[in-house]
Amino acid sequence: MPPILSLLCSLIFSSALLVSANAALKNITLSLPEGTTDHGDPGLLCTPTKWTDLFTFFLGNFAAHAASIKFLPGERGVDMVPTIILSLLFPAFECSEES
């Protein structure tokens, strides 16, 4: 890296650190659910987990898995649907059929 570019990067980084170091915490009052904690870190806020949080996590995980399935070259959209459904029902399913 050229020296001038290195100097410029270090100046930008150090000024960003200065701005974040000078930012003061402000006390405000919030109504939070029972069981909310910060675990000793004032910048952290942990609220209790609800069943919808778990459902959303698993639904997103399954959808990401189905969206990342590799299909055979030249495979038609109609032929991809069973592969997606099988991958949702059986996560270890992988179609490796050669034509």
N, C-alpha and C positions, 0 to 999 in steps of 0.2 A: 504494500500500500504506500503511495507517495506520502512524504512527510506532511505536506500541507493538508491532504485529505485526512490524515490521522489526527492532526491538530484540530481541524474543524469538527471531526466526530467527537473528540474528547471535550471540546468546548460546548457542543450541543448537549452531550450527556451530562456534563457537570452542571450546566444551567438547569436542566430538567430535574436533577437531584436537589438543587437549591430551592426551586419552586415547591417541590413536594415536601421538603423539610420545613419550609416556612408556613405551610398550610396548617392552620390551627384547628383543633377539634372544637366543635360547638356542642354544647349540651342542649338537648331537646328531649321532650317527653313523648313517648309513643305507647300506645296500648298494644301489647303483644300477648299471644296465647300463653297459657300456663305451660311451663316446661321450656320456655325459650332461654337460651344461655349464650354467653360469649366466650366461654372457656378461658377467661382471663385475658383475652385479646380485645381491646376496645374497637378494633376495626372489623371484628367478626360478629355475625349474628346468625345463630343456629335456631331455627324454629322446629317444633316437633314434626315428625313425618306423618303424613296422612296416607290412607290407602290409595288415594288418587295419584300421589307422588310415585308410589311403586308401580301402579298400573301404567302410568305415562312412561316411566323408565323402560319397563319391559316391552310395551307396545312400540316405542321408538327403537329399541334394540332389535326386535323382530323385523320391523320395517326396514331398518338399515341392512340387516342380513339379507332380506329378500331383494333389496335393491342392488346388492353387490354380487349377485349370482352371475357366474360366467356362463354365457350361452355358446352354443356351437356356431361356428361361422356359417352364415347364410340361413340360420334358423328363422322361421317365420314367427310373427307375433302370436299367432294362434297356438303354436307349439310351445311357446315360452310360458303360457299361463299354467299348465300342469306342473312345470318345473318350479315356478314361484310358489304355487300352493303346496307342493310337496316339501319345499324348503322351509315353509312356515310351520307345517305340521311336524316335520322331522328335520331339525336343524343340521344333522350330520349328512343329509341327503345331498348327493352331488351327481349330476347327470354327466357322465363321461362317455356316452355312446358315440361311436364314430359311424358316419354314413358310408 
